[in-house]
Amino acid sequence: MVRWHWLYFVPLVCLVLAGCDKNRPKKPDPTKGVVTGIVLCADTGKPARFATVTLSAAPKKDRKNEQGAPLPSDESTVTDLDGRFRLEAVEPGHYYAFATLEGYLDPMRGLDFTRIGGLVGNQVQEQEAIKQWKDHLTEVAVYVHRASDLTLQVERAGEIAGAVTYDDGSPAIGMHFQLLRKVEKNGWSDVGLALFADWSIPSVSDGHGHYSVSNLSAGEYTICARMPNGSQDSAGRICLGNTFRRKNAKTIKVIAGESVNGIDIVIPLSGLHTVAGTVSAVADGHALGRGTVRLLYADDREKAREIPLEEDGSGSFTFQYVAEGSYILQVSSAADAESKDSEAGPWHAKVTNTKANAAVHYADREMPLTVMSDLNDIQVTLATAVQDKAGKQ
């Protein structure tokens, strides 16, 4: 997993895991600095009450560009009823400061994580993130025995809202959503970053099928409803324009601060099928313990769905709610589950010798697939991957 950090990852970990309390003020420390200030709403000029203020340490120019290099520190707090904040015991150094508040621009929704993820090394990724969000950041220097005072603004964001229904008129409740924004060279990038819950945005349709996605920067978007039975990669989807294909989806242009309503999606109840099977070794037929299975559209190889092999060692996979059409079934990164040989003494269960066996890896394979009905017994057999003299596949 890419180690997204400099801007949002640490605050998000604290929020999800409740492993830290951003509201707990630090005690004054004479060996460190203080940062104080106020956050205002750019559209009203009023205080931004209960906004989250984050200081992210600026990456050092001489820091080694390594994927596993130590990450810069973050400090965060929440504003009061006057929009004011105070951060005690801040390590001296240079920081970027920004504030977030529901309904206002959020870097988690504004950054092109696809582009960032294609870069190698933490420092390069951090620099790209700073470049993308530079206009919304305030630089601040923190010194010992001094208080640095800031005035920050939050800018009103765009919002997309609508309803999801089934084609019999009933509301589609509990649907997740995948939002994509048009980026350079007419490409598309997921909005947000899928982390622990495997969903890049947390929006879910309510009991009436209504949904909204807020905190968006200006741009051109498309949105897909995802079935609530998997991760973002594995769940079935229907995109704006009531199409299963992202390339055929309608788009929406959002300007700064605009709420675009009536963005509705209808999910068909017919023409969706199950695609399931097993993956095994061609040599002796044993089920493989690890691997990734994808469904690609046959015409342009766009990824439709992706799931891992079941963790129970059966080598099985199941795609639910697959639309009729022509696909390529692709199996990659397949291997035997790692096992351990243990020798126990004759009079007790204590392990006296444990030896880990390296997993055997298998060659990738693709096969054409036409889905017109349920396919429940697909058999995929893989040959052992060919290794070079250095032992690499």
C-alpha positions as CSV (number, residue, x, y, z in Angstrom):
1,M,0.0,0.0,0.0
2,V,1.3,3.5,-0.9
3,R,2.1,5.3,2.4
4,W,0.0,8.5,1.9
5,H,1.0,10.7,4.7
6,W,2.2,14.2,4.5
7,L,-1.3,15.8,4.1
8,Y,-3.9,13.5,5.5
9,F,-2.9,10.0,6.4
10,V,-1.9,10.4,10.0
11,P,-5.0,12.5,11.0
12,L,-7.2,9.9,9.2
13,V,-5.5,7.0,11.1
14,C,-6.3,8.8,14.4
15,L,-9.9,9.3,13.4
16,V,-10.5,5.7,12.3
17,L,-8.6,3.9,14.9
18,A,-9.3,6.3,17.8
19,G,-5.6,6.0,18.6
20,C,-5.1,9.7,19.3
21,D,-7.2,12.6,20.6
22,K,-6.8,15.6,18.4
23,N,-8.9,17.7,20.9
24,R,-6.5,17.0,23.8
25,P,-4.2,20.1,24.0
26,K,-0.5,19.6,24.6
27,K,1.1,21.2,27.6
28,P,3.4,24.2,27.0
29,D,7.0,23.3,26.4
30,P,9.7,26.0,26.5
31,T,12.0,24.0,24.2
32,K,9.3,24.2,21.4
33,G,7.1,26.7,19.7
34,V,3.4,27.7,19.6
35,V,1.1,28.2,16.6
36,T,-2.1,30.2,17.1
37,G,-4.6,31.7,14.8
38,I,-8.1,31.9,13.4
39,V,-10.0,30.1,10.6
40,L,-12.6,32.0,8.6
41,C,-15.1,30.9,6.0
42,A,-14.2,32.5,2.7
43,D,-17.8,32.8,1.5
44,T,-19.3,34.4,4.6
45,G,-16.3,35.9,6.5
46,K,-17.6,34.3,9.6
47,P,-15.5,32.1,12.0
48,A,-15.1,28.5,10.9
49,R,-16.3,26.8,14.1
50,F,-15.1,23.3,14.9
51,A,-12.9,23.2,11.8
52,T,-9.9,20.9,11.9
53,V,-6.5,22.7,11.6
54,T,-3.6,20.6,10.5
55,L,0.1,21.4,10.4
56,S,2.1,19.1,8.2
57,A,5.9,19.3,8.3
58,A,7.4,20.4,5.0
59,P,9.6,17.7,3.5
60,K,13.3,18.5,3.8
61,K,15.2,18.9,0.6
62,D,18.1,16.8,1.8
63,R,15.9,13.9,3.0
64,K,16.6,10.7,1.1
65,N,13.9,9.8,-1.4
66,E,13.1,6.3,-0.1
67,Q,9.8,4.6,0.1
68,G,10.5,3.5,3.7
69,A,12.0,6.8,4.9
70,P,10.7,8.3,8.1
71,L,7.6,10.4,7.6
72,P,7.2,14.0,8.6
73,S,5.1,14.8,11.7
74,D,1.6,16.3,11.8
75,E,-0.1,18.4,14.4
76,S,-3.8,19.0,14.5
77,T,-6.5,20.6,16.6
78,V,-10.1,21.9,16.4
79,T,-11.2,25.6,16.4
80,D,-13.5,27.0,19.1
81,L,-16.7,29.0,18.7
82,D,-14.7,32.0,17.7
83,G,-12.9,30.0,15.0
84,R,-9.6,30.3,17.0
85,F,-7.1,27.6,17.7
86,R,-3.8,27.1,19.6
87,L,-1.2,24.4,19.2
88,E,1.3,24.1,22.0
89,A,4.7,22.2,22.0
90,V,5.2,22.3,18.2
91,E,8.6,21.1,17.1
92,P,10.6,24.0,15.5
93,G,10.6,23.8,11.7
94,H,8.8,24.7,8.6
95,Y,5.2,23.6,8.1
96,Y,2.2,23.8,5.7
97,A,-1.0,24.7,7.4
98,F,-4.6,24.0,6.2
99,A,-8.1,23.7,7.6
100,T,-11.0,21.4,6.8
101,L,-14.7,21.7,7.5
102,E,-17.7,19.8,6.2
103,G,-19.0,21.6,3.1
104,Y,-15.7,23.2,2.3
105,L,-12.7,22.1,0.2
106,D,-10.9,19.0,1.5
107,P,-7.6,17.8,0.1
108,M,-8.8,14.2,0.5
109,R,-11.3,14.9,-2.3
110,G,-9.2,17.3,-4.3
111,L,-5.9,15.5,-4.8
112,D,-5.2,13.3,-7.8
113,F,-4.1,10.2,-5.9
114,T,-3.7,8.2,-9.1
115,R,-0.9,10.5,-10.2
116,I,0.7,10.6,-6.8
117,G,0.6,6.8,-6.5
118,G,2.5,6.5,-9.8
119,L,5.5,8.2,-8.4
120,V,8.3,6.4,-6.5
121,G,9.5,7.6,-3.1
122,N,7.8,9.4,-0.2
123,Q,9.5,12.7,-0.9
124,V,8.5,12.8,-4.6
125,Q,4.9,11.9,-3.6
126,E,4.8,14.6,-1.0
127,Q,6.2,17.2,-3.4
128,E,3.5,16.3,-5.9
129,A,0.8,16.5,-3.3
130,I,2.1,20.0,-2.2
131,K,2.2,21.1,-5.9
132,Q,-1.4,20.0,-6.4
133,W,-2.8,21.7,-3.3
134,K,-0.3,24.6,-3.1
135,D,-3.0,27.3,-3.5
136,H,-4.8,26.1,-0.4
137,L,-1.8,25.8,1.9
138,T,-0.2,28.4,4.2
139,E,3.4,28.2,5.0
140,V,4.5,28.8,8.6
141,A,7.8,28.7,10.4
142,V,7.9,27.6,14.0
143,Y,10.6,28.8,16.4
144,V,11.5,28.1,20.0
145,H,10.1,30.6,22.5
146,R,7.9,32.2,19.9
147,A,4.2,32.1,18.9
148,S,3.5,32.0,15.1
149,D,0.1,33.5,14.3
150,L,-2.0,32.4,11.3
151,T,-5.2,33.4,9.5
152,L,-6.5,30.5,7.5
153,Q,-9.6,30.3,5.2
154,V,-11.8,27.4,4.2
155,E,-13.3,27.7,0.7
156,R,-16.9,26.6,-0.1
157,A,-16.8,23.3,-2.0
158,G,-19.0,21.7,-4.6
159,E,-21.5,19.0,-4.0
160,I,-23.2,16.3,-6.1
161,A,-26.5,14.9,-4.9
162,G,-29.3,12.6,-6.2
163,A,-31.1,9.4,-5.7
164,V,-30.5,5.7,-6.6
165,T,-33.4,3.5,-7.4
166,Y,-34.1,0.1,-8.9
167,D,-35.9,-0.1,-12.1
168,D,-39.1,-1.2,-10.3
169,G,-39.2,2.2,-8.6
170,S,-38.0,1.1,-5.1
171,P,-35.1,3.0,-3.4
172,A,-31.7,1.4,-3.6
173,I,-30.7,1.6,0.1
174,G,-27.1,1.2,1.3
175,M,-25.4,1.7,-2.0
176,H,-21.7,2.9,-1.9
177,F,-20.3,5.3,-4.5
178,Q,-17.2,5.7,-6.7
179,L,-16.6,9.2,-7.9
180,L,-14.2,9.9,-10.7
181,R,-12.8,13.3,-11.8
182,K,-11.4,14.1,-15.3
183,V,-7.7,14.7,-15.1
184,E,-5.0,15.6,-17.6
185,K,-4.9,13.9,-21.0
186,N,-8.6,13.1,-20.7
187,G,-7.9,10.4,-18.1
188,W,-10.0,9.7,-15.0
189,S,-8.9,9.5,-11.4
190,D,-10.8,8.2,-8.4
191,V,-11.8,11.0,-6.0
192,G,-10.5,10.2,-2.5
193,L,-8.3,7.4,-1.3
194,A,-9.4,3.9,-0.5
195,L,-7.8,2.9,2.8
196,F,-9.1,0.7,5.6
197,A,-12.7,0.4,4.4
198,D,-11.7,0.0,0.8
199,W,-14.0,2.9,-0.2
200,S,-12.5,6.2,-1.4
201,I,-15.6,8.2,-0.3
202,P,-17.8,7.2,2.6
203,S,-21.1,8.3,1.1
204,V,-23.9,5.7,1.3
205,S,-27.5,6.1,0.0
206,D,-30.1,6.5,2.8
207,G,-33.4,4.8,3.5
208,H,-35.0,6.7,0.6
209,G,-32.1,6.1,-1.8
210,H,-30.8,9.6,-1.5
211,Y,-27.1,10.4,-1.5
212,S,-24.7,13.3,-1.5
213,V,-21.0,13.7,-2.1
214,S,-19.6,17.0,-0.8
215,N,-16.2,18.8,-0.2
216,L,-15.4,18.7,-4.0
217,S,-13.1,21.0,-5.9
218,A,-14.3,22.4,-9.3
219,G,-14.1,19.9,-12.2
220,E,-15.8,17.4,-14.4
221,Y,-17.0,14.2,-12.7
222,T,-18.8,11.0,-13.2
223,I,-20.3,8.8,-10.4
224,C,-21.1,5.1,-10.1
225,A,-23.3,3.4,-7.6
226,R,-21.7,0.3,-6.1
227,M,-23.5,-2.7,-4.7
228,P,-23.0,-3.0,-0.9
229,N,-21.5,-6.5,-1.0
230,G,-17.8,-6.0,-1.4
231,S,-15.0,-3.5,-1.7
232,Q,-14.7,-0.7,-4.3
233,D,-12.9,-3.0,-6.7
234,S,-15.1,-6.1,-6.2
235,A,-18.6,-4.7,-6.0
236,G,-20.9,-4.5,-9.0
237,R,-21.5,-1.0,-10.4
238,I,-23.9,1.1,-12.4
239,C,-22.7,4.5,-13.6
240,L,-24.5,7.8,-14.3
241,G,-26.5,7.3,-17.4
242,N,-27.5,3.9,-16.2
243,T,-24.6,2.2,-17.9
244,F,-22.3,-0.5,-16.6
245,R,-19.3,1.0,-18.5
246,R,-17.4,4.0,-17.1
247,K,-16.5,5.1,-20.6
248,N,-20.2,5.3,-21.5
249,A,-21.2,7.2,-18.4
250,K,-22.6,10.8,-18.4
251,T,-20.5,13.5,-16.8
252,I,-21.2,16.5,-14.6
253,K,-19.4,19.8,-14.4
254,V,-19.1,21.3,-11.0
255,I,-18.0,24.8,-10.4
256,A,-16.6,26.1,-7.1
257,G,-19.2,26.2,-4.3
258,E,-22.0,24.8,-6.5
259,S,-24.5,22.1,-5.4
260,V,-25.6,20.0,-8.4
261,N,-28.8,18.1,-7.6
262,G,-30.9,15.5,-9.4
263,I,-27.9,13.3,-10.3
264,D,-30.0,10.1,-10.3
265,I,-29.0,6.5,-11.1
266,V,-31.3,3.6,-11.9
267,I,-30.2,0.0,-11.3
268,P,-31.6,-2.8,-13.5
269,L,-32.9,-5.9,-11.7
270,S,-32.5,-8.2,-14.7
271,G,-29.4,-9.1,-16.8
272,L,-27.1,-9.5,-13.8
273,H,-25.4,-12.8,-13.3
274,T,-22.9,-14.7,-11.0
275,V,-19.5,-15.7,-12.3
276,A,-17.7,-18.2,-10.1
277,G,-15.0,-20.9,-10.2
278,T,-11.7,-22.2,-8.9
279,V,-8.0,-21.7,-9.6
280,S,-5.7,-24.7,-9.4
281,A,-2.3,-25.9,-10.3
282,V,-2.1,-27.7,-13.7
283,A,0.5,-30.2,-12.4
284,D,-1.5,-31.9,-9.7
285,G,-4.8,-30.0,-9.5
286,H,-4.4,-28.6,-6.0
287,A,-6.2,-25.4,-5.2
288,L,-4.1,-22.2,-5.0
289,G,-4.2,-20.2,-1.9
290,R,-3.4,-16.7,-3.2
291,G,-4.1,-14.7,-6.3
292,T,-6.0,-11.9,-7.9
293,V,-8.9,-12.5,-10.3
294,R,-10.1,-9.7,-12.6
295,L,-12.9,-9.3,-15.2
296,L,-11.8,-7.0,-18.0
297,Y,-14.1,-5.8,-20.8
298,A,-13.1,-7.7,-23.9
299,D,-13.1,-4.7,-26.3
300,D,-10.7,-2.3,-24.5
301,R,-9.5,-4.3,-21.4
302,E,-11.0,-1.7,-19.0
303,K,-11.2,-3.3,-15.6
304,A,-14.7,-4.2,-14.6
305,R,-14.2,-6.1,-11.3
306,E,-11.3,-7.4,-9.2
307,I,-11.3,-9.8,-6.2
308,P,-8.7,-11.9,-4.4
309,L,-9.0,-15.7,-4.2
310,E,-10.9,-16.9,-1.1
311,E,-8.7,-17.1,2.0
312,D,-10.0,-20.5,3.0
313,G,-7.6,-22.3,0.7
314,S,-10.3,-23.5,-1.7
315,G,-8.9,-21.5,-4.7
316,S,-12.4,-20.2,-5.3
317,F,-13.7,-16.9,-6.5
318,T,-17.2,-15.4,-7.0
319,F,-18.3,-12.2,-8.8
320,Q,-21.9,-11.3,-8.2
321,Y,-24.1,-9.0,-10.3
322,V,-22.1,-9.2,-13.5
323,A,-23.7,-7.5,-16.5
324,E,-24.1,-9.5,-19.7
325,G,-21.4,-9.1,-22.2
326,S,-17.9,-10.2,-23.3
327,Y,-15.0,-10.2,-20.9
328,I,-11.5,-11.5,-20.3
329,L,-11.0,-13.4,-17.1
330,Q,-7.5,-12.7,-15.8
331,V,-5.7,-14.5,-13.0
332,S,-2.4,-13.0,-11.8
333,S,0.0,-13.1,-8.8
334,A,-1.2,-16.6,-8.0
335,A,0.8,-18.7,-5.4
336,D,0.4,-21.4,-2.9
337,A,-0.3,-20.3,0.6
338,E,2.8,-20.2,2.7
339,S,3.0,-23.2,5.0
340,K,5.1,-24.3,8.0
341,D,6.5,-27.8,8.7
342,S,6.6,-28.4,12.5
343,E,8.1,-31.3,14.5
344,A,6.6,-31.9,17.9
345,G,8.0,-34.0,20.7
346,P,6.4,-37.4,21.3
347,W,5.0,-36.5,24.8
348,H,3.9,-32.9,24.3
349,A,2.6,-30.5,21.7
350,K,5.5,-28.0,21.9
351,V,7.0,-27.2,18.5
352,T,10.7,-27.8,18.6
353,N,11.6,-27.1,15.0
354,T,9.7,-24.8,12.6
355,K,10.7,-24.4,9.0
356,A,8.9,-21.9,6.7
357,N,8.4,-23.2,3.1
358,A,8.6,-20.5,0.4
359,A,5.4,-20.2,-1.6
360,V,5.4,-21.5,-5.2
361,H,4.4,-18.9,-7.7
362,Y,2.4,-19.5,-10.9
363,A,2.2,-17.9,-14.3
364,D,-0.6,-15.4,-15.1
365,R,-3.4,-16.5,-17.4
366,E,-6.2,-15.0,-19.4
367,M,-9.2,-16.6,-21.0
368,P,-12.2,-15.2,-22.9
369,L,-15.6,-15.2,-21.2
370,T,-19.1,-14.6,-22.4
371,V,-21.6,-13.9,-19.7
372,M,-25.3,-14.5,-20.8
373,S,-26.3,-16.5,-17.7
374,D,-24.9,-17.6,-14.4
375,L,-21.5,-19.3,-14.7
376,N,-20.7,-21.2,-11.5
377,D,-18.1,-23.8,-12.4
378,I,-15.2,-22.0,-14.2
379,Q,-12.0,-24.0,-14.0
380,V,-8.7,-22.1,-14.3
381,T,-5.5,-24.1,-14.2
382,L,-2.1,-22.4,-14.0
383,A,1.4,-23.6,-14.7
384,T,4.3,-22.9,-12.4
385,A,6.0,-19.6,-13.2
386,V,9.4,-19.9,-15.1
387,Q,12.3,-18.6,-13.0
388,D,15.5,-17.1,-14.3
389,K,18.9,-18.0,-13.0
390,A,18.6,-15.4,-10.2
391,G,15.4,-17.1,-9.0
392,K,13.1,-14.3,-10.2
393,Q,9.8,-15.0,-12.0
